[in-house]
């Protein structure tokens, strides 16, 4: 099981939609998960507790995660195909 953190600017609308997409894609890939959504500011302070952080591309460099935590930046936050492709690129589909 992986712990996933998704974040957007305010931690409200967009992050909730990203959370739903993330859960659907991970389920499709057969990866057990728990997903939490929040604002970018909060995410920066709690990212160390997650295996995967999903944010917009412009926020990736602002994260300093622990070793083993993947910070995944999306160009289009609502695009499930982009999310699935990037998860495969970083090897998360091999963990199950």
N, CA, C and O atoms as a MOPAC input file, in Angstrom:
PM7 MOZYME 1SCF
protein

 N      0.85300 1    -1.17800 1     0.00000 1
 C      0.00000 1     0.00000 1     0.00000 1
 C      0.89500 1     1.23600 1     0.00000 1
 O      1.86700 1     1.32000 1     0.75100 1
 N      0.54400 1     2.19500 1    -0.86100 1
 C      1.29000 1     3.44800 1    -0.87700 1
 C      0.42000 1     4.57900 1    -0.33800 1
 O     -0.79800 1     4.59300 1    -0.51500 1
 N      1.08200 1     5.52300 1     0.32400 1
 C      0.42000 1     6.71700 1     0.82500 1
 C      0.68300 1     7.83400 1    -0.16900 1
 O      1.82900 1     8.12600 1    -0.50900 1
 N     -0.40400 1     8.46100 1    -0.63300 1
 C     -0.31100 1     9.48500 1    -1.67100 1
 C     -0.83500 1    10.81200 1    -1.13400 1
 O     -1.86900 1    10.87300 1    -0.46900 1
 N     -0.09700 1    11.86200 1    -1.43900 1
 C     -0.49400 1    13.21800 1    -1.08200 1
 C     -0.67700 1    13.99800 1    -2.37100 1
 O      0.24200 1    14.06400 1    -3.18700 1
 N     -1.84500 1    14.58900 1    -2.56800 1
 C     -2.07200 1    15.44600 1    -3.73600 1
 C     -2.33900 1    16.86300 1    -3.23500 1
 O     -2.98000 1    17.06400 1    -2.20400 1
 N     -1.83500 1    17.83400 1    -3.98300 1
 C     -1.97100 1    19.20600 1    -3.51300 1
 C     -2.18700 1    20.17400 1    -4.66500 1
 O     -1.70400 1    19.97200 1    -5.77900 1
 N     -2.92400 1    21.22500 1    -4.36100 1
 C     -3.11700 1    22.33700 1    -5.29500 1
 C     -2.93400 1    23.61800 1    -4.49700 1
 O     -2.66800 1    23.57000 1    -3.29500 1
 N     -3.07100 1    24.73900 1    -5.14400 1
 C     -2.83100 1    26.02800 1    -4.50500 1
 C     -3.55500 1    26.22300 1    -3.18500 1
 O     -2.93200 1    26.59300 1    -2.19000 1
 N     -4.84000 1    25.98300 1    -3.15700 1
 C     -5.61800 1    26.21200 1    -1.93800 1
 C     -6.00400 1    24.92700 1    -1.20700 1
 O     -6.41900 1    24.97900 1    -0.05000 1
 N     -5.87500 1    23.79500 1    -1.85800 1
 C     -6.21200 1    22.52800 1    -1.21600 1
 C     -7.69100 1    22.21700 1    -1.19700 1
 O     -8.16600 1    21.45300 1    -0.35700 1
 N     -8.41400 1    22.80700 1    -2.12000 1
 C     -9.85900 1    22.59400 1    -2.12100 1
 C    -10.30500 1    21.87100 1    -3.38600 1
 O    -10.17000 1    20.65000 1    -3.47200 1
 N    -10.82300 1    22.58500 1    -4.34900 1
 C    -11.43200 1    21.98800 1    -5.53400 1
 C    -10.52300 1    21.13400 1    -6.38600 1
 O    -10.81200 1    19.95900 1    -6.61100 1
 N     -9.43000 1    21.70200 1    -6.86400 1
 C     -8.55200 1    20.96700 1    -7.77900 1
 C     -7.94200 1    19.74500 1    -7.11200 1
 O     -7.86600 1    18.67600 1    -7.71700 1
 N     -7.50700 1    19.89900 1    -5.86600 1
 C     -6.87200 1    18.74900 1    -5.20600 1
 C     -7.86900 1    17.62400 1    -4.97400 1
 O     -7.48900 1    16.45300 1    -5.00500 1
 N     -9.13200 1    17.95000 1    -4.74200 1
 C    -10.15500 1    16.90600 1    -4.58100 1
 C    -10.33500 1    16.14900 1    -5.89400 1
 O    -10.46400 1    14.92500 1    -5.88600 1
 N    -10.34500 1    16.85800 1    -7.01600 1
 C    -10.46300 1    16.20600 1    -8.32100 1
 C     -9.22500 1    15.36300 1    -8.63600 1
 O     -9.34100 1    14.25800 1    -9.16600 1
 N     -8.05200 1    15.88400 1    -8.31000 1
 C     -6.82100 1    15.12600 1    -8.51800 1
 C     -6.84700 1    13.86500 1    -7.65900 1
 O     -6.43100 1    12.79500 1    -8.10300 1
 N     -7.33400 1    13.99800 1    -6.43600 1
 C     -7.43700 1    12.84300 1    -5.53700 1
 C     -8.29500 1    11.74900 1    -6.17200 1
 O     -7.90800 1    10.58100 1    -6.17200 1
 N     -9.45100 1    12.11800 1    -6.70900 1
 C    -10.34000 1    11.13900 1    -7.32800 1
 C     -9.66200 1    10.47200 1    -8.52700 1
 O     -9.74000 1     9.25400 1    -8.68900 1
 N     -9.00100 1    11.26900 1    -9.36200 1
 C     -8.28700 1    10.71600 1   -10.52300 1
 C     -7.16900 1     9.78600 1   -10.08200 1
 O     -6.98000 1     8.71200 1   -10.65300 1
 N     -6.44100 1    10.19700 1    -9.07900 1
 C     -5.31500 1     9.40800 1    -8.57600 1
 C     -5.80900 1     8.05800 1    -8.04500 1
 O     -5.22100 1     7.01600 1    -8.33800 1
 N     -6.87000 1     8.08500 1    -7.27900 1
 C     -7.42600 1     6.84000 1    -6.74600 1
 C     -7.86800 1     5.92100 1    -7.87900 1
 O     -7.62700 1     4.71500 1    -7.83000 1
 N     -8.51000 1     6.48200 1    -8.89700 1
 C     -8.98400 1     5.67500 1   -10.02400 1
 C     -7.81900 1     5.06900 1   -10.81000 1
 O     -7.86000 1     3.89200 1   -11.16800 1
 N     -6.78600 1     5.86200 1   -11.07700 1
 C     -5.63400 1     5.37300 1   -11.84800 1
 C     -4.88200 1     4.30500 1   -11.06700 1
 O     -4.51700 1     3.27200 1   -11.62900 1
 N     -4.64900 1     4.53800 1    -9.78900 1
 C     -3.92600 1     3.55600 1    -8.97800 1
 C     -4.71400 1     2.25600 1    -8.86000 1
 O     -4.13600 1     1.17000 1    -8.88300 1
 N     -6.03300 1     2.36800 1    -8.73500 1
 C     -6.86500 1     1.16300 1    -8.68600 1
 C     -6.74500 1     0.39000 1    -9.99800 1
 O     -6.58700 1    -0.83100 1    -9.99200 1
 N     -6.82000 1     1.10200 1   -11.11900 1
 C     -6.68100 1     0.48500 1   -12.44100 1
 C     -5.34500 1    -0.24000 1   -12.56800 1
 O     -5.25900 1    -1.29800 1   -13.19100 1
 N     -4.29400 1     0.34600 1   -11.96400 1
 C     -2.95100 1    -0.23300 1   -12.02200 1
 C     -2.75200 1    -1.34300 1   -10.98900 1
 O     -1.70500 1    -1.98900 1   -10.96400 1
 N     -3.75500 1    -1.56400 1   -10.13700 1
 C     -3.66600 1    -2.61400 1    -9.12700 1
 C     -2.81400 1    -2.24600 1    -7.93000 1
 O     -2.27100 1    -3.12500 1    -7.26100 1
 N     -2.68800 1    -0.95600 1    -7.65000 1
 C     -1.86400 1    -0.48700 1    -6.54300 1
 C     -2.77100 1    -0.03700 1    -5.40100 1
 O     -3.54500 1     0.90800 1    -5.55000 1
 N     -2.67000 1    -0.71700 1    -4.26800 1
 C     -3.43500 1    -0.31800 1    -3.09400 1
 C     -2.92100 1     1.03100 1    -2.61900 1
 O     -1.71800 1     1.28800 1    -2.63500 1
 N     -3.84400 1     1.89200 1    -2.19400 1
 C     -3.43700 1     3.24300 1    -1.84200 1
 C     -4.35900 1     3.90600 1    -0.84700 1
 O     -5.51500 1     3.51900 1    -0.67700 1
 N     -3.82100 1     4.90700 1    -0.20200 1
 C     -4.61400 1     5.87100 1     0.54800 1
 C     -4.18400 1     7.23100 1     0.01300 1
 O     -2.99500 1     7.47800 1    -0.19000 1
 N     -5.15200 1     8.10800 1    -0.21400 1
 C     -4.85600 1     9.41100 1    -0.81800 1
 C     -5.43000 1    10.51600 1     0.06200 1
 O     -6.58300 1    10.46200 1     0.49100 1
 N     -4.59000 1    11.52100 1     0.31700 1
 C     -4.98000 1    12.69300 1     1.09100 1
 C     -4.76800 1    13.92300 1     0.21400 1
 O     -3.77900 1    13.99900 1    -0.51600 1
 N     -5.67600 1    14.87700 1     0.27700 1
 C     -5.50100 1    16.11000 1    -0.50300 1
 C     -5.40600 1    17.31300 1     0.41800 1
 O     -6.01200 1    17.35400 1     1.48800 1
 N     -4.62300 1    18.29500 1    -0.03000 1
 C     -4.38900 1    19.47600 1     0.79000 1
 C     -3.85800 1    20.62300 1    -0.07000 1
 O     -3.77800 1    20.51300 1    -1.29400 1
 N     -3.50000 1    21.71600 1     0.58700 1
 C     -2.89200 1    22.86000 1    -0.10100 1
 C     -1.39100 1    22.62000 1    -0.27500 1
 O     -0.80300 1    21.78400 1     0.41200 1
 N     -0.79000 1    23.35200 1    -1.18700 1
 C      0.65500 1    23.25000 1    -1.40800 1
 C      1.41800 1    23.58800 1    -0.12700 1
 O      2.37400 1    22.89500 1     0.22100 1
 N      1.01100 1    24.63600 1     0.57100 1
 C      1.72300 1    25.03700 1     1.78800 1
 C      1.73200 1    23.92500 1     2.83400 1
 O      2.77500 1    23.62900 1     3.41600 1
 N      0.58300 1    23.31300 1     3.07300 1
 C      0.54200 1    22.21500 1     4.03900 1
 C      1.31400 1    21.01200 1     3.50800 1
 O      2.02700 1    20.34700 1     4.25900 1
 N      1.17400 1    20.73900 1     2.22700 1
 C      1.85300 1    19.57900 1     1.63000 1
 C      3.36000 1    19.63900 1     1.83900 1
 O      3.99100 1    18.61500 1     2.10100 1
 N      3.93800 1    20.82500 1     1.72700 1
 C      5.39000 1    20.97300 1     1.91400 1
 C      5.82100 1    20.54900 1     3.31400 1
 O      6.93500 1    20.05700 1     3.49700 1
 N      4.95700 1    20.73400 1     4.29100 1
 C      5.32700 1    20.39900 1     5.67000 1
 C      5.04900 1    18.94400 1     6.03800 1
 O      5.59900 1    18.44800 1     7.02200 1
 N      4.21300 1    18.25300 1     5.27500 1
 C      3.87600 1    16.86700 1     5.62500 1
 C      4.29900 1    15.84600 1     4.57300 1
 O      4.03900 1    14.65300 1     4.73400 1
 N      4.93800 1    16.29000 1     3.51300 1
 C      5.30300 1    15.39000 1     2.40800 1
 C      6.19600 1    14.23900 1     2.84400 1
 O      6.15500 1    13.16300 1     2.24700 1
 N      7.00700 1    14.45500 1     3.88600 1
 C      7.92500 1    13.41300 1     4.36200 1
 C      7.19800 1    12.13900 1     4.78700 1
 O      7.81100 1    11.07400 1     4.85700 1
 N      5.92200 1    12.23500 1     5.06600 1
 C      5.14200 1    11.09800 1     5.56600 1
 C      4.46500 1    10.30500 1     4.44800 1
 O      3.68300 1     9.39600 1     4.72300 1
 N      4.76000 1    10.64300 1     3.18200 1
 C      4.08300 1    10.01700 1     2.05000 1
 C      5.07300 1     9.36300 1     1.09500 1
 O      6.24400 1     9.73700 1     1.03300 1
 N      4.57300 1     8.37100 1     0.35000 1
 C      5.38600 1     7.68200 1    -0.65300 1
 C      5.37000 1     8.42000 1    -1.98300 1
 O      6.34100 1     8.38100 1    -2.73900 1
 N      4.25800 1     9.09500 1    -2.26000 1
 C      4.05900 1     9.77900 1    -3.52900 1
 C      3.37500 1    11.11300 1    -3.28200 1
 O      2.39700 1    11.19200 1    -2.53900 1
 N      3.89900 1    12.16600 1    -3.91300 1
 C      3.28900 1    13.49100 1    -3.84900 1
 C      2.96400 1    13.88700 1    -5.28500 1
 O      3.83900 1    13.85500 1    -6.15000 1
 N      1.70400 1    14.26300 1    -5.54600 1
 C      1.26900 1    14.65200 1    -6.89100 1
 C      0.86200 1    16.12100 1    -6.85700 1
 O     -0.03800 1    16.51900 1    -6.11800 1
 N      1.55700 1    16.92500 1    -7.68800 1
 C      1.31700 1    18.37100 1    -7.74400 1
 C      1.47400 1    18.84400 1    -9.18300 1
 O      1.86700 1    18.06900 1   -10.05500 1
 N      1.17400 1    20.09000 1    -9.42700 1
 C      1.43800 1    20.69500 1   -10.72600 1
 C      2.93800 1    20.80000 1   -10.94300 1
 O      3.70400 1    20.91900 1    -9.98600 1
 N      3.35500 1    20.75600 1   -12.19900 1
 C      4.78600 1    20.81300 1   -12.54000 1
 C      5.50600 1    21.99100 1   -11.88900 1
 O      6.65500 1    21.86900 1   -11.46600 1
 N      4.82900 1    23.11700 1   -11.81300 1
 C      5.45300 1    24.32900 1   -11.28200 1
 C      5.76800 1    24.26300 1    -9.78400 1
 O      6.48500 1    25.12300 1    -9.27200 1
 N      5.24300 1    23.25300 1    -9.07200 1
 C      5.48400 1    23.14300 1    -7.63500 1
 C      6.52600 1    22.08300 1    -7.26100 1
 O      6.93900 1    22.01900 1    -6.10400 1
 N      6.94800 1    21.26900 1    -8.19500 1
 C      7.83300 1    20.13600 1    -7.89200 1
 C      9.10400 1    20.56500 1    -7.16600 1
 O      9.48100 1    19.94300 1    -6.17400 1
 N      9.76200 1    21.60500 1    -7.63700 1
 C     11.04700 1    22.02000 1    -7.06200 1
 C     10.93000 1    22.58700 1    -5.64600 1
 O     11.93700 1    22.73300 1    -4.95400 1
 N      9.71700 1    22.90400 1    -5.21600 1
 C      9.55200 1    23.45600 1    -3.87000 1
 C      9.46600 1    22.36200 1    -2.80000 1
 O      9.36300 1    22.66900 1    -1.61300 1
 N      9.50700 1    21.09100 1    -3.21200 1
 C      9.44600 1    19.97800 1    -2.26300 1
 C     10.83500 1    19.41000 1    -2.01600 1
 O     11.63400 1    19.26100 1    -2.94100 1
 N     11.10700 1    19.09800 1    -0.77100 1
 C     12.35700 1    18.44800 1    -0.35900 1
 C     11.97400 1    17.16500 1     0.38200 1
 O     12.04700 1    17.11000 1     1.61000 1
 N     11.56500 1    16.13300 1    -0.36600 1
 C     11.05600 1    14.92100 1     0.29300 1
 C     12.17400 1    14.03300 1     0.83500 1
 O     13.34900 1    14.22400 1     0.52300 1
 N     11.78000 1    13.06600 1     1.64700 1
 C     12.74000 1    12.08100 1     2.14500 1
 C     13.12400 1    11.15400 1     0.99600 1
 O     12.43400 1    11.08400 1    -0.02100 1
 N     14.21400 1    10.45800 1     1.17200 1
 C     14.65300 1     9.48700 1     0.15700 1
 C     13.54200 1     8.46200 1    -0.04500 1
 O     12.96300 1     7.96000 1     0.91900 1
 N     13.25500 1     8.16200 1    -1.28900 1
 C     12.21800 1     7.18500 1    -1.60000 1
 C     10.86300 1     7.78600 1    -1.89500 1
 O     10.00100 1     7.10900 1    -2.45600 1
 N     10.65200 1     9.03400 1    -1.53400 1
 C      9.38800 1     9.69700 1    -1.84600 1
 C      9.46800 1    10.26500 1    -3.25600 1
 O     10.41900 1    10.96500 1    -3.60200 1
 N      8.47000 1     9.96000 1    -4.05700 1
 C      8.41200 1    10.44900 1    -5.43100 1
 C      7.53800 1    11.69300 1    -5.47100 1
 O      6.39400 1    11.66200 1    -5.01700 1
 N      8.06600 1    12.78900 1    -6.01100 1
 C      7.27300 1    13.99600 1    -6.22600 1
 C      7.00700 1    14.06200 1    -7.71900 1
 O      7.92100 1    14.25400 1    -8.52200 1
 N      5.75500 1    13.90200 1    -8.07400 1
 C      5.35300 1    13.79900 1    -9.46900 1
 C      4.65800 1    15.08600 1    -9.89700 1
 O      3.65500 1    15.47900 1    -9.30200 1
 N      5.18100 1    15.73300 1   -10.91400 1
 C      4.58500 1    16.96700 1   -11.41300 1
 C      3.77900 1    16.72600 1   -12.66800 1
 O      4.24900 1    16.08800 1   -13.61000 1
 N      2.56900 1    17.23800 1   -12.67700 1
 C      1.68300 1    17.07300 1   -13.83100 1
 C      1.51400 1    18.38900 1   -14.57400 1
 O      1.37600 1    19.44800 1   -13.96200 1
 N      1.52400 1    18.30800 1   -15.88800 1
 C      1.25700 1    19.46500 1   -16.73200 1
 C     -0.24100 1    19.76500 1   -16.71100 1
 O     -0.65200 1    20.91600 1   -16.56600 1
 N     -1.05300 1    18.71300 1   -16.85700 1
 C     -2.50200 1    18.84000 1   -16.83200 1
 C     -3.01400 1    18.03000 1   -15.64200 1
 O     -3.05000 1    16.80100 1   -15.69300 1
 N     -3.40100 1    18.70900 1   -14.59400 1
 C     -3.78900 1    18.05100 1   -13.34900 1
 C     -4.97900 1    17.10500 1   -13.47800 1
 O     -5.16000 1    16.22200 1   -12.63900 1
 N     -5.77800 1    17.27900 1   -14.50400 1
 C     -6.98000 1    16.45400 1   -14.64900 1
 C     -6.81900 1    15.30100 1   -15.64300 1
 O     -7.76500 1    14.54800 1   -15.87600 1
 N     -5.64500 1    15.16200 1   -16.22100 1
 C     -5.42000 1    14.17200 1   -17.27000 1
 C     -4.98500 1    12.82800 1   -16.67800 1
 O     -3.84300 1    12.67700 1   -16.24400 1
 N     -5.89800 1    11.86000 1   -16.66500 1
 C     -5.61000 1    10.54300 1   -16.09100 1
 C     -4.52100 1     9.80500 1   -16.87800 1
 O     -3.71800 1     9.07900 1   -16.29200 1
 N     -4.49200 1     9.98700 1   -18.18200 1
 C     -3.47600 1     9.30500 1   -18.99300 1
 C     -2.07600 1     9.82200 1   -18.66400 1
 O     -1.12600 1     9.04300 1   -18.58400 1
 N     -1.95000 1    11.13400 1   -18.47500 1
 C     -0.65600 1    11.69100 1   -18.09500 1
 C     -0.23300 1    11.14500 1   -16.72900 1
 O      0.92500 1    10.77200 1   -16.54000 1
 N     -1.15400 1    11.09800 1   -15.79700 1
 C     -0.85800 1    10.58700 1   -14.46600 1
 C     -0.40100 1     9.12600 1   -14.54000 1
 O      0.61100 1     8.75800 1   -13.94400 1
 N     -1.13600 1     8.31300 1   -15.25800 1
 C     -0.77300 1     6.89800 1   -15.37300 1
 C      0.60000 1     6.73100 1   -16.03000 1
 O      1.41500 1     5.92500 1   -15.58300 1
 N      0.83900 1     7.48300 1   -17.07200 1
 C      2.12300 1     7.41500 1   -17.76800 1
 C      3.28200 1     7.78800 1   -16.84200 1
 O      4.31200 1     7.11400 1   -16.82900 1
 N      3.11300 1     8.85600 1   -16.07300 1
 C      4.18400 1     9.29900 1   -15.17700 1
 C      4.38700 1     8.32100 1   -14.01800 1
 O      5.50900 1     8.14000 1   -13.54500 1
 N      3.30800 1     7.69500 1   -13.56400 1
 C      3.44200 1     6.67600 1   -12.51800 1
 C      4.24200 1     5.48100 1   -13.04000 1
 O      5.06900 1     4.91200 1   -12.32800 1
 N      3.98200 1     5.11600 1   -14.28100 1
 C      4.73000 1     4.02100 1   -14.89200 1
 C      6.19100 1     4.40800 1   -15.08600 1
 O      7.08100 1     3.59300 1   -14.84300 1
 N      6.45300 1     5.63600 1   -15.51800 1
 C      7.82300 1     6.11500 1   -15.73500 1
 C      8.65900 1     6.06500 1   -14.45700 1
 O      9.84800 1     5.75000 1   -14.49700 1
 N      8.03500 1     6.37500 1   -13.33700 1
 C      8.79800 1     6.38400 1   -12.08000 1
 C      8.80400 1     5.01500 1   -11.39800 1
 O      9.35400 1     4.87400 1   -10.30600 1
 N      8.19900 1     4.00900 1   -12.02900 1
 C      8.28400 1     2.64100 1   -11.53900 1
 C      7.27300 1     2.24100 1   -10.49100 1
 O      7.39300 1     1.16100 1    -9.91400 1
 N      6.28500 1     3.06900 1   -10.22500 1
 C      5.30300 1     2.70500 1    -9.21300 1
 C      4.44500 1     1.51900 1    -9.63100 1
 O      3.91700 1     0.80900 1    -8.77600 1
 N      4.29900 1     1.29800 1   -10.92200 1
 C      3.50900 1     0.15800 1   -11.37700 1
 C      4.23100 1    -1.16700 1   -11.12900 1
 O      3.61600 1    -2.22900 1   -11.23000 1
 N      5.51600 1    -1.12100 1   -10.80900 1
 C      6.30600 1    -2.32800 1   -10.54100 1
 C      6.29000 1    -2.71500 1    -9.07000 1
 O      6.78800 1    -3.78100 1    -8.71100 1
 N      5.73100 1    -1.87400 1    -8.21800 1
 C      5.78300 1    -2.12100 1    -6.77900 1
 C      4.77200 1    -3.13700 1    -6.30500 1
 O      4.89300 1    -3.62700 1    -5.18200 1
 N      3.80000 1    -3.47100 1    -7.09100 1
 C      2.77600 1    -4.42300 1    -6.64700 1
 C      2.96300 1    -5.77600 1    -7.26500 1
 O      2.18500 1    -6.69100 1    -6.99500 1

